[in-house]
Amino acid sequence: MRDTKEKLSNLTIFLHWAVGLTIIALVVVGIYMDENEVFWLYPIHKSIGVLIFAVIIVRVYWRFVNGWPQLITGYKAVEHNLARIVHWVLIITMIIMPISGFIMSGAGGYGVSVFGLEIIAAQFDPIVKEAIPHNAALAGFMGETHEISGWTMIAAIVLHIAGAIKHHFINKDNVLRRMLGKNYTKTSSTK
């Protein structure tokens, strides 16, 4: 089933919430790990990041095959354009984040595994117990990319949630209900 102006498909709804909630959790945990040096969370963060990337690929593929949800009429062009920009930023950053994290960790010598299944082997100095980078410059660049795209994603998520709240509580147009699997039944009179 394809998305319509009145109702989104179950696949669209599932992918939206599965990816969205997982990414929000990973961003929160990522900031917490980084600020507090909670090293035992890194393998879990990386494992979930690798797994959700597979779902992200499905989500992006579905978005382009199915198309963007039809816009709700009655809003100014600036609102529609802002929504498009935010959605594109979310799509781009949700691709960049796991790729940059994967490359950063692998190139930095920390390795990447998915709940114990090694994808890229860690490379540690046995005496000083520090990672030996395979490519320090690449790891550093990807680390900066991961951080910048993370903060960009946070800004886009905040705008996305603010837009959903505006639609639901100010415009009362049922856009949020549509993402919850309900039919869009009210024609918006807001301009």
N, C-alpha and C positions, 0 to 999 in steps of 0.2 A: 504494500500500500504506500502510495506517495503522499507527501505532505500536501495539505490544502490550506486555504485561508481559514477554513473553519476548524480543521483538526489536523494535528501532527500525527505521524505514524508512531506505532509503538517502538520501532527501532530508533527513530529520531529521539524520542523521549528517553529511552534507555541510554543511548550513547551520550546524550547531553548530560544527564545526571551522573552516570558512572564516571565519565571523564572529568566533568566539572568538580564533583565532590572529591575525587581522588587527587586531582591537581591542587585544589585548595589545601587538602591535608598535606601533600608533599611540600608545598611552598611553606606552610606553617612549620612543619618539621624541619625543613631545610634551613630556615632562618634560626630556629631554636638550636639546631646542631651547630651551625656556624658560630653563633654568638656565645654559646656555652661550651663548645668543644666536647660535645657528647658523641664520642667516637663510636660507641656500640650501635648507634642508630644508623650510621652510614650504610652498612650492608643491607639493612631493611629498606632504607630510602632508595638505594640503587636497584634493589630487586623489584620493588613496586614500580619504580620508574621505567625499568625495562619492560615489565609486563604491561603497564598502562600504555606504553608506546605502541604496542600491537593494537590495542583498542583505539588509540588515537588515529592510526593509519586507517582503520575501518571507518571511524567517524569522518575523517577528511574525505575518504573515498565516497562515502554515502552522501556527504554534503554536496560534492560536485556532481555525482550521478543524479541525486534526487533534486538538486537545486536548493536555493535558499528558501526559507519559509516565505510565503507570500506576505507582503507588507499590509498592515492594517491601514485602511484609508482614513483620511481626516486629519492627518498630521502635516506639519510644515516640512518642506524639503530638508531644512537643516537638521531636523530630528531624524528623518530617514537616513540622511548622509552620516550623521554621527553614529547611528546604530550600525550601519554598514562598516564604518571605520573600526568601531569597537569589535565587531564580529571578525573582521579580517585580522586585527591585532591578536585576538584570542587564537585564531587558527594558526597564525604564523608562530606565535610564541609557544603554543603547545607542541609544535614540531621542533622548534629550536631548543627548547629546554631539555628534553631527554637526550637529544643528539649531542648537545654541547656537554652535558653532564657525563655521558658515556665516554666521549672522546677525552674530556678532561681527566677522568679517573684512569682510563686506560693509558693515555700518554704520560700521565703523571706517575705511573708505576704502582698505583694502588690496586689495579685490577678491577674487573667487573664480574660479579657472579649473581646468579638468580637463586636465592635461597640455597646456597651451597653448590650449585651447578656452575662451574667456572667457565666464563666466556672469554675473558682476557686474564691471563695470569698476572698476579701481583709480582712486583720485583722489589724486594727489600734487601737492604744491606744487613747481613746477619750480625754484625758487630754493633752498629749504632741503632739498629732497628728502625731505620728510616727508608721511605720509598726511594727507589732509584728511578728517576724519570726516563722513559724511552725517548721523549721529546719534550723538554721543559718549556720551550717557547710555545709549542702547540698547546700543551696543558695549561699554560698561563693565559693564552688567548682564549681558549675555550672556557676557562674559569671566569674570565671577565664577561664573556658572552653569556654564560649561564647566569651570572649575577644581574647583568643589565636586562636580559630578557625576563628574568624573574621579577624585577621591580616593574618592568613594563607590563607584564602580565597582571601583577597586583593592581596596578592602576586601571587596566581594562576590566578586571573582575569587579572592582568597586563601581566603575561606571555601568557595567552590565547589571549588577544587582540594583544599583540606584534606578536604572531604567525600568527594571521589572517592578520595583516598589512604586515608582511613579505611575506606571500603567495600572497597577492593581488598586492603589489607594487614592490617587488623584484623578486619573482619567477614568477609572472604574470600567475598563474596556475588555477585561477577561483575557488579556494576552498571557498573563501568568497562568491562568487556568488552562489555557491551550497547551502550555509546556508541562502541565500536570496531567494531560491526557483528556481534558474535558473539551467539549465542543465550544467553539467561539460563537456565541449566540447573540451578542449585542453589537449593533452598529455604532461605532464611535461617532459622537457629535462634536468632539473636541477638535479644535484647530490650533 
